[in-house]
Amino acid sequence: MSILLLTFLLAADPQPQAMTWTVGDLQREAIVYLPEHPPAGGAPVVFGFHGHGGTAKNAARQFAFQTHWSEAVVVYMQGVPTPGQLTDPEGKRNGWQHGAGAQEDRDLKFFDAVLATLKEKHKIDENRVYSTGHSNGGGFTYLLWSQRPDVFAAMAPSAAAARYIATLKPKPAMHIAGENDPLVKYVWQTAAMDAIRTVNGCAAEGQPWDKGCTLYPSSKGTPFVAFIHPGDHKYPAEAPALIVKFFKEHKRMAADTKTSTVAP
């Protein structure tokens, strides 16, 4: 693996860095925001994955997690041309692998390379690593949950259906779903959320957590939050702040890779 660090300017504060990796035969890219004043114990890390046809640059502008959590390292990885399951079957647009072993696991290997670099180059808190993404990026978040479960403290996919329920370890999770999503049908997402609550050992009845959000407490310490909005497949503007709020409530316990709730 080789890595090249460059300066990359976006209309955001703090200024990000563009980083490239050689993973297999591909040169891969990511936009990384580093905290100006990282916590003494190490910075939390948030991975944000764009949807099919998206870019890391647009994800940085739309998600903007760096503006909601200035102490965190925020990473927006760039997908490469990938066949879509619901659109773009020829794979002309950028996206993420849909399952374990697909495209020779090129995106899982890319993620591993990025995380290894963060551990090597920066002081991060390995008990506070998180993943979120929209649509195809949400699906990749579910895949990371399945294939790299002990890395993460919590997950927050959006507008995605989980295909890996049987392989998931209990973990704090938040799912964002639009009731009128014409692409990833709401009924598919509802089925995924029901299954995850079962995996996480959640109570049948939820309680208010924030506007539009329902918290389902867990006997395993792995609660689930459903953020249901009346929109369609579009990423809701309220999501980034709510996702960061959720992430801040959870960290991984290093001794046994379980998770714990952080008191607000």
Rosetta blueprint (number, residue, H / E / L):
1 M L
2 S L
3 I E
4 L E
5 L E
6 L E
7 T E
8 F L
9 L L
10 L L
11 A L
12 A L
13 D L
14 P L
15 Q L
16 P L
17 Q E
18 A E
19 M E
20 T E
21 W E
22 T E
23 V E
24 G L
25 D L
26 L E
27 Q E
28 R E
29 E E
30 A E
31 I E
32 V E
33 Y E
34 L L
35 P L
36 E L
37 H L
38 P L
39 P L
40 A L
41 G L
42 G L
43 A E
44 P E
45 V E
46 V E
47 F E
48 G E
49 F E
50 H L
51 G L
52 H L
53 G L
54 G L
55 T L
56 A H
57 K H
58 N H
59 A H
60 A H
61 R H
62 Q H
63 F H
64 A L
65 F H
66 Q H
67 T H
68 H H
69 W L
70 S L
71 E L
72 A L
73 V E
74 V E
75 V E
76 Y E
77 M E
78 Q L
79 G L
80 V E
81 P E
82 T L
83 P L
84 G L
85 Q L
86 L L
87 T L
88 D L
89 P L
90 E L
91 G L
92 K L
93 R L
94 N E
95 G E
96 W L
97 Q L
98 H L
99 G L
100 A L
101 G L
102 A H
103 Q H
104 E H
105 D H
106 R H
107 D H
108 L H
109 K H
110 F H
111 F H
112 D H
113 A H
114 V H
115 L H
116 A H
117 T H
118 L H
119 K H
120 E H
121 K H
122 H L
123 K L
124 I E
125 D E
126 E E
127 N E
128 R E
129 V E
130 Y E
131 S E
132 T E
133 G E
134 H E
135 S L
136 N H
137 G H
138 G H
139 G H
140 F H
141 T H
142 Y H
143 L H
144 L H
145 W H
146 S H
147 Q H
148 R L
149 P H
150 D H
151 V H
152 F L
153 A L
154 A E
155 M E
156 A E
157 P E
158 S E
159 A L
160 A L
161 A L
162 A L
163 R L
164 Y L
165 I H
166 A H
167 T H
168 L L
169 K L
170 P L
171 K L
172 P L
173 A E
174 M E
175 H E
176 I E
177 A E
178 G E
179 E L
180 N L
181 D L
182 P L
183 L L
184 V L
185 K L
186 Y H
187 V H
188 W H
189 Q H
190 T H
191 A H
192 A H
193 M H
194 D H
195 A H
196 I H
197 R H
198 T H
199 V H
200 N L
201 G L
202 C E
203 A L
204 A L
205 E L
206 G L
207 Q E
208 P E
209 W E
210 D E
211 K L
212 G L
213 C E
214 T E
215 L E
216 Y E
217 P L
218 S E
219 S L
220 K L
221 G L
222 T L
223 P L
224 F E
225 V E
226 A E
227 F E
228 I E
229 H E
230 P L
231 G L
232 D L
233 H L
234 K L
235 Y L
236 P L
237 A L
238 E L
239 A H
240 P H
241 A H
242 L H
243 I H
244 V H
245 K H
246 F H
247 F H
248 K H
249 E L
250 H E
251 K E
252 R E
253 M E
254 A L
255 A L
256 D L
257 T L
258 K E
259 T E
260 S E
261 T E
262 V L
263 A L
264 P L
